[in-house]
Amino acid sequence: MIKQAKVKSSELQEKQKQPPPITGGFAFGRENYRLLLIGLGFIALGFLLMIGGGSDDPNVFSEDIFNFRRLTLAPLLVIAGYVIEIFAIMKKPKE
């Protein structure tokens, strides 16, 4: 019983002497960063498509603010960009 305790304590001391393994490198892989940039592009494009539609004269109403591009396409692009960002973060990089 005493020998087993000494063996276990010596093994424990050897394990404590070893430095922790170095796991350097980036948090994400190359594909993750590529997907992050694509998602960022979708978000930027969506916000750019929402710009404009106002009238130069405040007394004149402009129907341009209610077109398909600003009400449907742009928000869908922004949402798709956020979905791509979440996927890029959650995707496990290949080793």
N, C-alpha and C positions, 0 to 999 in steps of 0.2 A: 504494500500500500504506500509506503514511504517512497519507494523507487518510482512509482507511477506519478506521485505528486512532484518529485524532483524533475522527472522527464517533462511533464506538462509545463512546469514553471520555466524550465530552460527553453522549451519550444516557444513559449510566450515571450521570453526575453529576446530571442532571436527575431521573432516577428516584429517586436517593437523597435529593434535597431534598424530594420530595413526602412528606407525612405518610402513615402507613398509613391505609387506609380505616376509618372508625368503624363497627363492627357492633354498636352498643349494642342494648339490649333484653333480653328474658328468654330463657332457654335453651329454654324450652318454649312452645308456643302455648296458647291458651285451652282447646282440646280435650284437650291432654295433661294439664293441671292438673285438668280435670273427671274424666278417667279415673283419675288418681292418687287423687282423693278417693273415687271409687266403689270402687276397689280397697281403699282403707283402710277403707271402710265394710264391705265383705265380710269383711275380716280381723277387724275388731272384732266384727261380728255372729257370726262363727264362734267366737271365743273366749268371747263372752257365752253362746252356746248350750252350751258345755262346762262352764259353772259349775254347781255344785250336785250333788245326787244323794247327798250324804252323809247319814248317820243321826245324830240327836241323841244317841242312846244307843250307846256304842261296843260294847256286847255284842250289838246287833241288827244283822244284815246287811241292807243295802238293795239290792234288785235294780235300783233306778233308775239306777245307774251303767252298766248294760249296755243301755240303751235305744237306739233308732235315732238319736235326736237327738244323743246324745253320741258314739256310736261311728262314725256314718256321715255324717250331715248336717253337723255342725260341722267336721270335718276337710276335707270337700269344699269347704265355703265358704271356709275359710282358704286352701286350695290354689288355688281359683279367684281369690281376692283377690290372691295372689302372681302368678298368671299375668296378671291385668289390670294389675298394677303394672309388670311387665316389658314388656308390650305398650305401656303408656303412656310408658315411658321410651324405648323403641326407635322409636316412631312418629315419623315426620318431620313437624314442624309445617308447616302451609300458610303460604306467604309472601304 
